[in-house]
């Protein structure tokens, strides 16, 4: 009963948010307390413990640091300069953002990529008039290409280990992992191109280059210096720690240079150097977005505690016609990743099912692994996931955060459908075993 009440509560909270403009998080938090305490016998402190403190701190640290750069006009000038460096061609911005995100993610930044690339990408896109939703998609899915490669990518490494645990030798596993990654790169390109044509709105036009962008004033020069220093510290130490593992000094430096730490220290430096009005900066923290994420995430975790993951896994184990298995696998992987981590929950839960499904139904295991792998990543752009929340937080424009918080839910519902269509058409079955 509790599970069905949670599912109904999630639907009601999202509907009321869309229909009447209420903050979905406030409604979700109320449902989480009512169902958790009255139906499941939890304590209030147990429900509060579901709050995503890591995500919230990400949102706060990014907002405070980059609000200084926005408030003193640095991000506006920087956006003009970045676009000028691209020749003013707005059409190329989404693809350039995706490529940069893939490179940064592949170098070792991983889940921190949206926090590193986002602020620069959003200001350049805003200058070019690019839809912020399209920019968020380019950041999120570009990062998935880089950070999930089978060599040093977090998701790719976990995928390899789980395939080996299914009894596949290491050489074959590496071969399969490369093919799974290629399939994911292919569907990622399809997703970005699809939304490029859907969301570009007015036809992108070349921005006039008759005038050079304005120069930074003294305050903005100091701000840019801090931004570049922060970028360097957030990117280089993680790369060195990934490429040269086992060095204590690099490991410690990597922990110090996590984006949350660097951005909070950067915010302190901005305050000390008086690079903006601190009261204005704090007022612009996106509290409504934070409340929405915290509230819905708490309700989702109550649903997980009520047995949502077990319910879906048992449903998948039921008899399903072979031609519907890929669609069902993607659906359940995407649905589960709304409520839990793809790498820590969805993949470990569903990968062990692949050998039996492949042999029993005569299906390609590479295709099935791809369905789970990308199905779980398909909802990574949701504002309730770490990647989606950090990407939204990386947008320095307060008015766009509200738009992204709502629109990225829709995107997270559409991407699994595109993935299901691709799998049903055989896009993931090009490789034999």
C-alpha positions in Angstrom: 0.0 0.0 0.0 2.8 2.4 0.9 4.5 1.9 -2.4 1.3 2.7 -4.4 0.7 5.8 -2.2 4.2 7.0 -3.0 3.8 6.5 -6.7 0.5 8.4 -6.6 2.1 11.1 -4.5 4.9 11.6 -7.0 2.4 11.9 -9.9 0.2 14.3 -7.9 3.2 16.5 -6.8 4.5 16.8 -10.4 1.1 17.5 -11.8 0.3 20.2 -9.3 3.6 21.8 -9.9 3.1 21.9 -13.7 -0.6 22.8 -13.6 -0.8 25.4 -10.9 2.8 26.5 -10.5 3.3 25.3 -6.9 6.7 24.3 -5.8 6.8 20.5 -6.5 9.3 20.0 -3.7 7.1 21.5 -1.0 4.3 19.2 -2.0 6.6 16.2 -2.3 8.2 16.9 1.1 4.7 17.0 2.7 3.8 13.6 1.1 7.1 12.2 2.2 6.5 13.0 5.8 2.8 11.9 5.8 3.5 8.5 4.1 6.8 7.9 5.9 5.4 8.6 9.3 1.7 7.7 9.1 1.9 4.7 6.8 5.5 3.3 7.1 6.1 4.1 10.8 9.2 6.1 10.2 10.5 8.9 12.5 10.6 12.4 11.2 14.4 12.3 11.5 14.5 9.3 9.2 12.7 11.1 6.5 14.9 14.2 6.9 17.9 11.9 6.6 16.8 11.3 3.0 17.6 14.9 2.0 20.3 15.0 -0.6 22.9 16.9 1.3 25.7 16.4 -1.3 23.5 17.8 -4.1 22.3 20.7 -1.9 25.9 21.7 -1.1 26.8 21.5 -4.8 24.0 23.9 -5.6 24.9 26.3 -2.9 28.7 26.4 -3.6 28.2 26.8 -7.4 25.5 29.5 -6.9 27.5 31.6 -4.4 30.7 31.5 -6.4 29.3 32.2 -9.9 26.7 34.7 -8.6 29.7 37.1 -7.9 30.7 36.7 -11.6 27.2 37.3 -12.7 26.5 40.2 -10.4 29.6 42.2 -11.5 29.0 41.6 -15.2 32.0 39.3 -15.8 29.9 36.4 -17.1 28.1 38.7 -19.6 31.4 40.0 -21.1 32.9 36.5 -21.0 30.0 35.1 -23.0 30.5 37.7 -25.7 34.2 37.0 -25.9 33.7 33.2 -26.1 31.1 33.6 -28.8 33.4 36.1 -30.6 36.2 33.4 -30.5 33.8 31.0 -32.3 33.3 33.5 -35.1 29.8 34.5 -33.7 28.2 31.3 -35.2 25.4 30.5 -32.8 24.6 27.2 -34.7 27.8 25.7 -33.5 27.4 26.4 -29.8 25.5 23.3 -28.7 27.9 21.0 -30.5 30.9 22.8 -29.2 29.6 22.6 -25.7 28.9 18.8 -26.1 32.5 18.2 -27.4 34.1 20.2 -24.6 32.0 18.4 -22.0 33.0 15.0 -23.5 36.7 16.0 -23.4 36.6 17.3 -19.8 34.6 14.3 -18.7 36.9 11.9 -20.5 40.0 13.5 -18.9 38.7 12.5 -15.5 36.3 15.2 -14.3 33.4 12.7 -14.5 30.3 13.8 -12.5 31.9 17.2 -11.8 31.9 18.1 -15.5 28.6 20.1 -15.5 29.9 22.2 -12.6 33.1 22.9 -14.4 31.8 23.5 -18.0 28.2 24.7 -17.2 28.8 28.3 -16.2 31.0 29.1 -19.2 28.7 27.1 -21.6 25.5 28.8 -20.4 26.8 32.3 -20.7 28.1 31.7 -24.2 24.8 30.0 -25.2 22.8 32.9 -23.7 24.9 35.4 -25.6 24.1 33.5 -28.8 20.4 33.1 -28.0 20.6 29.3 -27.7 17.8 27.6 -25.7 19.2 26.9 -22.2 17.5 23.5 -22.2 19.4 22.5 -25.3 22.6 23.8 -23.6 21.9 21.6 -20.6 21.3 18.6 -22.8 24.6 19.2 -24.6 26.5 19.4 -21.3 24.8 16.4 -19.7 25.0 14.0 -22.6 28.3 15.2 -23.9 29.7 14.4 -20.5 28.2 10.9 -20.6 30.3 10.2 -23.7 33.5 11.1 -22.0 33.0 10.1 -18.4 31.6 6.6 -19.2 34.4 5.4 -21.5 35.7 1.9 -20.6 39.2 3.0 -20.0 39.0 5.5 -17.2 35.3 6.4 -17.0 33.5 5.8 -13.8 30.4 4.2 -15.3 32.5 2.3 -17.9 34.7 0.8 -15.3 31.7 -0.3 -13.2 30.1 -1.8 -16.3 33.3 -3.8 -17.1 33.5 -5.2 -13.5 29.9 -6.3 -13.5 30.3 -8.1 -16.9 33.3 -9.9 -15.5 31.3 -10.9 -12.5 28.8 -12.5 -14.9 31.6 -14.9 -15.9 33.0 -13.2 -19.0 36.8 -13.2 -19.4 38.7 -9.8 -19.3 39.6 -9.7 -23.0 36.0 -10.4 -24.1 34.7 -8.0 -21.5 36.9 -5.2 -22.9 35.7 -5.9 -26.4 32.1 -5.8 -25.3 32.6 -2.7 -23.3 34.0 -0.8 -26.2 31.0 -1.9 -28.3 28.6 -0.9 -25.5 30.3 2.5 -25.3 30.1 3.0 -29.1 26.4 2.2 -29.0 26.0 4.8 -26.2 28.0 7.4 -28.2 25.7 6.8 -31.2 22.5 7.2 -29.2 23.9 10.3 -27.5 24.6 11.9 -30.8 21.0 11.1 -31.9 19.6 12.6 -28.6 21.6 15.9 -29.0 20.7 16.2 -32.7 17.1 15.5 -32.0 16.8 18.1 -29.4 18.8 20.5 -31.5 16.1 20.6 -34.1 13.3 20.5 -31.6 14.5 23.2 -29.2 16.5 25.6 -31.3 13.4 27.7 -31.7 14.2 30.6 -34.0 16.7 29.8 -36.6 20.2 30.4 -35.2 21.8 33.3 -36.9 25.3 34.5 -37.0 25.9 37.2 -34.5 27.2 40.5 -35.9 30.9 40.7 -35.5 31.2 44.4 -36.6 32.3 45.3 -33.1 34.7 43.6 -30.7 33.3 42.5 -27.3 33.9 44.9 -24.5 37.0 44.7 -22.4 37.0 43.5 -18.7 37.1 46.3 -16.1 39.5 45.9 -13.1 36.9 44.0 -11.0 36.0 41.7 -13.8 39.7 41.0 -14.5 40.2 39.8 -10.9 37.0 37.7 -11.3 38.2 36.1 -14.5 41.5 35.3 -12.9 39.7 33.5 -10.1 37.4 31.7 -12.6 40.4 30.4 -14.6 42.3 29.4 -11.4 39.2 27.5 -10.2 38.8 25.8 -13.6 42.5 24.7 -13.5 42.2 23.4 -9.9 39.0 21.5 -10.6 40.3 19.8 -13.8 44.1 19.2 -13.5 44.3 17.4 -10.0 41.5 14.9 -10.8 43.2 14.1 -14.2 46.6 13.5 -12.5 45.0 11.4 -9.8 43.3 9.3 -12.5 46.4 8.9 -14.7 48.8 8.4 -11.8 46.9 6.4 -9.2 48.2 5.5 -5.7 50.2 8.7 -5.0 49.1 10.0 -1.6 49.9 13.6 -2.3 47.8 13.6 -5.5 45.0 11.8 -3.8 44.9 14.4 -1.0 45.1 17.2 -3.6 42.3 15.7 -5.5 40.1 15.8 -2.5 40.9 19.4 -1.7 40.2 20.3 -5.4 36.7 18.9 -5.5 34.4 21.5 -7.2 32.3 22.1 -4.0 35.5 23.0 -2.1 37.1 25.1 -4.8 33.9 27.1 -5.5 33.3 27.8 -1.8 36.9 28.9 -1.4 36.4 31.0 -4.5 33.3 32.6 -3.1 35.3 33.5 0.1 38.0 35.1 -2.1 35.4 37.1 -4.0 33.9 38.4 -0.8 37.3 39.3 0.6 38.3 41.1 -2.6 34.9 42.8 -2.7 34.2 41.7 -6.2 30.4 42.0 -5.7 27.7 42.9 -3.2 27.5 39.9 -0.9 23.9 40.5 0.1 22.8 40.6 -3.6 24.8 37.4 -4.3 23.2 35.5 -1.4 19.7 36.7 -2.4 20.2 35.2 -5.8 20.8 31.7 -4.5 18.1 29.5 -6.2 16.2 28.5 -3.0 13.1 27.4 -4.9 15.1 25.1 -7.1 16.9 23.6 -4.0 13.5 23.1 -2.2 12.1 21.4 -5.3 15.0 19.0 -5.6 15.1 18.2 -1.9 11.4 17.6 -1.6 10.9 15.4 -4.6 14.1 13.5 -3.8 12.9 12.8 -0.3 9.6 11.4 -1.6 11.5 9.3 -4.1 13.6 7.8 -1.3 10.6 7.0 0.8 9.2 5.2 -2.3 12.5 3.3 -2.5 12.2 2.4 1.2 8.7 1.1 0.5 10.1 -1.4 -2.0 10.0 0.3 -5.4 13.3 -1.2 -6.6 12.3 -4.7 -5.6 8.9 -4.3 -7.3 10.4 -3.3 -10.6 13.0 -6.0 -10.5 10.4 -8.7 -9.9 8.2 -7.3 -12.7 11.1 -7.5 -15.1 11.7 -11.1 -14.2 8.2 -12.0 -15.3 7.6 -13.6 -18.7 8.0 -10.9 -21.4 7.9 -11.5 -25.2 11.4 -11.5 -26.6 10.7 -8.5 -29.0 9.6 -6.4 -26.0 12.5 -7.3 -23.7 14.9 -4.4 -25.0 12.1 -1.8 -24.5 11.2 -3.3 -21.1 14.8 -3.3 -20.0 15.3 0.4 -21.0 12.1 1.4 -19.4 12.8 -0.2 -16.0 16.5 1.0 -16.1 15.4 4.6 -16.8 12.6 4.4 -14.3 14.8 3.1 -11.6 17.5 5.7 -12.2 14.9 8.4 -11.4 14.9 7.0 -7.9 18.4 5.7 -7.4 21.9 5.9 -8.9 22.4 4.1 -12.2 26.0 3.0 -11.3 25.4 2.0 -7.7 21.9 0.5 -8.0 20.5 0.0 -11.5 23.5 -1.6 -13.1 24.3 -4.0 -10.2 20.7 -4.9 -10.0 20.0 -5.5 -13.7 23.4 -6.7 -15.2 23.1 -10.2 -13.5 19.9 -10.7 -15.5 21.6 -10.4 -18.9 23.0 -14.0 -19.2 19.7 -15.7 -18.5 17.8 -13.3 -20.8 20.3 -13.6 -23.6 20.5 -17.4 -23.5 16.9 -18.0 -22.8 15.5 -15.7 -25.4 18.3 -15.8 -27.9 19.1 -12.1 -27.5 22.4 -10.3 -28.1 24.0 -9.7 -24.7 25.8 -6.5 -25.9 22.5 -5.1 -26.9 21.0 -5.9 -23.5 24.0 -4.4 -21.6 23.6 -1.3 -23.8 19.9 -1.1 -22.9 20.7 -1.2 -19.2 23.8 1.0 -19.5 22.2 3.9 -21.4 18.7 3.3 -20.1 20.0 4.1 -16.7 21.9 7.1 -18.0 18.9 8.3 -20.1 17.4 10.1 -17.1 20.8 11.6 -16.0 19.5 15.0 -17.0 16.6 14.9 -14.5 16.9 17.7 -11.9 16.5 14.9 -9.3 19.7 13.2 -10.3 23.1 14.5 -9.3 24.1 15.3 -12.9 20.9 17.2 -13.7 20.9 19.1 -10.4 24.6 20.1 -10.8 24.0 21.1 -14.4 21.1 23.4 -13.4 23.2 24.9 -10.6 25.9 25.6 -13.1 23.6 28.1 -14.9 24.5 31.5 -13.6 21.1 33.0 -14.8 18.5 32.8 -12.0 15.5 33.1 -14.3 16.7 30.1 -16.4 17.1 27.8 -13.4 13.3 27.7 -12.9 12.8 26.9 -16.6 15.4 24.1 -16.5 14.0 22.6 -13.3 10.7 22.0 -15.1 11.8 21.3 -18.7 14.5 18.8 -17.8 11.9 16.6 -16.3 10.2 16.4 -19.7 13.6 15.8 -21.4 14.2 12.9 -18.9 10.9 11.4 -20.0 11.6 11.8 -23.7 15.2 10.4 -23.9 14.2 6.8 -22.7 11.5 6.8 -25.4 14.1 7.7 -28.1 16.4 5.0 -26.6 13.5 2.4 -26.8 12.9 3.3 -30.4 16.6 3.0 -31.2 16.8 -0.4 -29.5 13.6 -1.7 -31.2 14.9 -0.7 -34.6 18.1 -2.7 -33.9 20.5 0.2 -33.4 22.2 -1.6 -30.5 22.5 -5.0 -32.3 25.1 -4.2 -35.0 27.8 -6.0 -33.0 27.8 -9.8 -32.6 29.3 -11.6 -29.7 
